[in-house]
Every structure is written in C-alpha cells, then in structure tokens.
C-alpha cells in the first residue's frame, strides 16, 4: 500500500486547500458517511452511498496536491483502492463530473472525460474579448432588451422550478427540492440561486456552488421559448459575480471528449466552449471491489429501467466505452 496513507473524517487540517466540492460541508450534504484518503502528498475526498443491498464509494473530486512535489498519482490511487476495501464497500462507482482524474489506478474501468473551465483571474475586458463573437453579440442584445439577472435565496424556488421543468422536458433525472434544501442547509452562502427575467417571465436559471478556489455550474434550466441571449447573459453575469467574489476559476462541469456529431452533447459543449473556456481533459474511472455485487447492481438497474419502459445505457463511463 502507498506509504503514510490513511482515511480521516475531518478536513480542518487542510480545508484551505479544498475546492467547495471536496469540503466537509459539501460531502455532508450528500451522505452521512464520508471522508478523505490522505497521504503526505495527496488528498482524495469521497462519500459512501447505500442503496438497497449495495454500498458504493463515490469520489466528489479528483486528487488534490498537498505540496508541489512532482510525483505520480498512480501509486497513491492504487493505495486508495486497497484501503477502500477496509470500508466494506461493494464497488467504487463513477465519480461526480467534478472529478476529472489526471491518472488512473491499475485494473480499473475508465473512459476519457473532461470539463470546460474559465480562468477568472483575467480582467473583465479580457474575459469579454475571449467570448465567441456570437456570444458577445447576443449578450449585448439581451442587455439592450433589458433582460435582468437576479440572485439570492429568495429566488430559490423560481430557480429550481425552471430547472425541474427543463430536465423533465428533456426526460432527464433531476434533484428533488429536498436535496436542494439540504445542500443549502450545509453550504449556506456557498450556494447561489440565479434567474434571468424578461419583464416578469423567468427565462433561465442556474445553481452555482463556490468557494475561493472554484465555482461550479451545478444545474441550469431554460424556458422552451427563451429570448435570444438570455442564458448567455445569465452565465456572463455569474462569471463576473464569481470574479468579484474572488473566485479563481469557473467550471461548467463535465464534457464528453468526442461527442457524436449532431448530438445534444455536441450542441451543449459548443455553447460552453464559446465562453472562452479551456477544455481540461482526463478520466473518469470505477472499479468493482466485489465483482458479483457490481454485476448484480448493473442488472437490477437495467431491470428497473426496463420495467418503466425506459432504456438504460449505463453510466457515463459505460456510454463512452461503448461509443469508442
């Protein structure tokens, strides 16, 4: 096992190093069972979820460096896999889309994945110049048409309802309002609720989680008949607010490396890429600790969807492997 590795359940000795999705507050909002694998050089946050007879470990972020030593993460991750067995889990499941790993452990199931990020250290003028010309034009048009961005806890329900309507329209799963309320209870000012209005009509919304390190575009929704530039202006204003709050980076959360031509993923990622972003590339990975339980979990999940007359295409890793 990797030298000097242990599992701890409090982040007070290294909290200053952590992005919001690796903090105790965020992990607590997701599970009562959480912690961090740590060594002299690295930190890796996790939660454990128990569903039915399955116990799965999920990483909320990738490997965080504790110092500037340029050493490989692979040995550390191999140690993580071995040490995770002491937690009596059935499998290490696909991590959250925040968790883009630079390296992967031996014998894991993996797929290339990425995320679009913006460096908010740049000046406001440079950030605007880096927008694609079409994005700049529609932002100006939305401003001219007096679309207005609002944010704060008082807009939570309007924000959530539009996200829920959007995901239902797209036949995608969505978080419950109870889950959102639970996140707010733990994160407080580190979670922001944004909406954009055209007169009295809410046309776009977004939920952002952040601390001084990074901001994450967690969830978003838009009206089926959104005015030109509404979502562009909403995101532009969020970028400026995060910058003014001292946040260093803005993360759009998740990107397929080679989305199929004409797919919804290609369109979404083209939209994200035009905000002057950089594509960070890496991997998502998972590994069965108890292979039989992992296979049983996949079968039961497939059966659940089939009984609901829905197709189950697996998690992102499965989908990306199948798509080559």
PEMOSUL-V921031 format. One record per residue. N is the residue number from 1. RES is the residue in one small letter. SS is DSSP state (@ for helix, = for strand, . for the rest). PHI is phi in whole degrees, -180 to 180 (* if undefined). BURIAL is + if it has 24 or more other C-alpha atoms within 12 Angstrom, else -. Layout:
n->{N/N}
res->{RES/RES}
ss->{SS/SS}
phi->{PHI/PHI}
burial->{BURIAL/BURIAL}
This chain:
n->{1/2/3/4/5/6/7/8/9/10/11/12/13/14/15/16/17/18/19/20/21/22/23/24/25/26/27/28/29/30/31/32/33/34/35/36/37/38/39/40/41/42/43/44/45/46/47/48/49/50/51/52/53/54/55/56/57/58/59/60/61/62/63/64/65/66/67/68/69/70/71/72/73/74/75/76/77/78/79/80/81/82/83/84/85/86/87/88/89/90/91/92/93/94/95/96/97/98/99/100/101/102/103/104/105/106/107/108/109/110/111/112/113/114/115/116/117/118/119/120/121/122/123/124/125/126/127/128/129/130/131/132/133/134/135/136/137/138/139/140/141/142/143/144/145/146/147/148/149/150/151/152/153/154/155/156/157/158/159/160/161/162/163/164/165/166/167/168/169/170/171/172/173/174/175/176/177/178/179/180/181/182/183/184/185/186/187/188/189/190/191/192/193/194/195/196/197/198/199/200/201/202/203/204/205/206/207/208/209/210/211/212/213/214/215/216/217/218/219/220/221/222/223/224/225/226/227/228/229/230/231/232/233/234/235/236/237/238/239/240/241/242/243/244/245/246/247/248/249/250/251/252/253/254/255/256/257/258/259/260/261/262/263/264/265/266/267/268/269/270/271/272/273/274/275/276/277/278/279/280/281/282/283/284/285/286/287/288/289/290/291/292/293/294/295/296/297/298/299/300/301/302/303/304/305/306/307/308/309/310/311/312/313/314/315/316/317/318/319/320/321/322/323/324}
res->{x/x/x/x/x/x/x/x/x/x/x/x/x/x/x/x/x/x/x/x/x/x/x/x/x/x/x/x/x/x/x/x/x/x/x/x/x/x/x/x/x/x/x/x/x/x/x/x/x/x/x/x/x/x/x/x/x/x/x/x/x/x/x/x/x/x/x/x/x/x/x/x/x/x/x/x/x/x/x/x/x/x/x/x/x/x/x/x/x/x/x/x/x/x/x/x/x/x/x/x/x/x/x/x/x/x/x/x/x/x/x/x/x/x/x/x/x/x/x/x/x/x/x/x/x/x/x/x/x/x/x/x/x/x/x/x/x/x/x/x/x/x/x/x/x/x/x/x/x/x/x/x/x/x/x/x/x/x/x/x/x/x/x/x/x/x/x/x/x/x/x/x/x/x/x/x/x/x/x/x/x/x/x/x/x/x/x/x/x/x/x/x/x/x/x/x/x/x/x/x/x/x/x/x/x/x/x/x/x/x/x/x/x/x/x/x/x/x/x/x/x/x/x/x/x/x/x/x/x/x/x/x/x/x/x/x/x/x/x/x/x/x/x/x/x/x/x/x/x/x/x/x/x/x/x/x/x/x/x/x/x/x/x/x/x/x/x/x/x/x/x/x/x/x/x/x/x/x/x/x/x/x/x/x/x/x/x/x/x/x/x/x/x/x/x/x/x/x/x/x/x/x/x/x/x/x/x/x/x/x/x/x/x/x/x/x/x/x/x/x/x/x/x/x}
ss->{./././././=/=/=/././././././@/@/@/././@/@/@/./@/@/@/@/@/@/@/./././=/=/=/=/=/./././=/=/=/=/=/=/=/=/=/=/././=/=/=/=/=/=/././././=/=/././././././././@/@/@/@/@/@/@/@/@/@/@/@/@/@/./././=/=/././././././././=/./././././././=/=/=/=/=/=/=/=/=/=/=/././././@/@/@/@/@/@/@/././@/@/@/@/@/@/@/@/@/@/@/@/./././=/=/=/=/./@/@/@/@/@/@/@/@/@/@/@/@/@/@/@/@/@/./././././././@/@/@/@/@/@/@/@/@/@/@/@/@/@/=/=/=/=/=/=/=/=/././=/=/=/=/=/=/=/=/=/=/./././=/=/=/=/=/=/=/=/=/./././././././@/@/@/@/@/@/@/@/@/@/@/@/@/@/@/././././=/=/=/./././=/././././././././@/@/@/@/@/@/@/@/@/@/././././=/=/=/=/=/=/=/=/=/=/=/././@/@/@/@/@/@/@/@/@/@/@/@/@/@/@/@/@/././././././././@/@/@/@/@/@/@/./.}
phi->{*/-58/-64/57/-98/-152/-110/-126/-123/-145/-102/-63/-83/-142/-59/-61/-85/-94/-66/-56/-77/-113/-85/-59/-62/-67/-61/-63/-72/-104/-164/-84/-115/-153/176/-138/-79/-135/-137/-64/-114/-136/-134/-141/-83/-148/-125/-123/-108/-117/-127/57/-99/-108/-122/-125/-99/-130/-83/-91/-156/-88/-68/-108/-80/-90/-153/-97/-63/-89/-125/-70/-86/-59/-63/-60/-66/-61/-66/-59/-60/-66/-69/-63/-66/-74/-90/58/-92/-91/-162/-88/-94/-53/-73/-62/-68/-72/-96/-96/-87/-76/-134/-133/-79/-67/61/-97/-100/-145/-152/-63/-156/-157/-158/-92/-129/-126/-81/-85/-70/-63/-70/-60/-62/-66/-61/-70/-63/-78/-65/-59/-56/-67/-66/-60/-63/-76/-63/-61/-64/-65/-65/-63/-83/63/-69/-126/-97/-126/-151/137/-63/-67/-100/-57/-67/-60/-61/-65/-61/-71/-62/-61/-61/-63/-70/-64/-62/-89/56/-112/-67/-146/-72/-78/-64/-65/-65/-64/-63/-66/-61/-64/-61/-90/-92/56/-69/-84/-123/-124/-114/-116/-138/-126/-117/-109/61/-102/-98/-79/-109/-157/-154/-157/-112/-119/-118/-159/-143/-66/-79/-147/-116/-124/-81/-68/-144/-150/-146/-148/-69/-67/-127/-80/-65/-57/85/-61/-69/-63/-66/-58/-66/-60/-67/-61/-56/-66/-63/-64/-59/-67/-86/87/-75/-87/-147/-118/-118/-81/67/93/-154/-71/-73/-131/-64/-65/-58/83/-79/-64/-64/-63/-66/-63/-72/-64/-60/-66/-65/-84/-94/79/-85/-116/-84/-87/-108/-171/-141/-105/-147/-148/-156/-73/-88/-119/-54/-65/-64/-65/-64/-65/-60/-65/-66/-65/-64/-61/-65/-59/-66/-64/-65/-95/58/-120/-91/-114/-104/86/-80/-61/-61/-60/-64/-70/-64/-66/-83/80}
burial->{-/-/-/-/+/+/+/-/+/-/+/-/-/+/-/-/+/+/+/+/+/+/+/+/+/+/+/+/+/+/+/-/+/+/+/+/+/+/+/-/+/+/+/+/+/+/+/+/+/-/-/-/-/+/+/+/+/+/+/+/+/+/+/+/+/-/-/-/-/-/-/-/+/-/-/+/+/+/+/+/+/+/+/+/-/-/+/-/+/+/+/+/+/+/+/+/+/+/+/+/+/+/+/+/+/-/-/+/+/+/+/+/+/+/+/+/+/+/+/+/-/-/-/-/-/-/+/+/-/+/+/-/-/-/+/+/-/+/+/-/-/+/+/-/-/-/+/+/+/+/+/-/+/-/+/+/+/+/+/+/+/+/+/+/+/+/-/-/-/-/-/-/-/+/-/-/-/-/-/+/-/-/+/+/-/+/+/-/-/+/+/+/+/+/+/+/+/+/-/-/-/+/+/+/+/+/+/+/+/+/+/+/+/+/+/+/+/+/+/+/+/+/+/-/-/+/+/+/+/+/+/+/+/+/+/+/+/+/+/+/+/+/+/-/-/-/+/+/+/+/+/+/+/+/+/+/+/-/+/-/-/-/-/-/-/-/-/+/+/+/+/+/+/+/+/+/+/+/+/+/+/+/+/+/+/+/+/+/+/-/-/-/-/+/-/-/+/-/-/-/-/-/-/-/-/-/-/-/-/-/-/-/-/-/+/+/+/-/-/+/-/-/-/-}
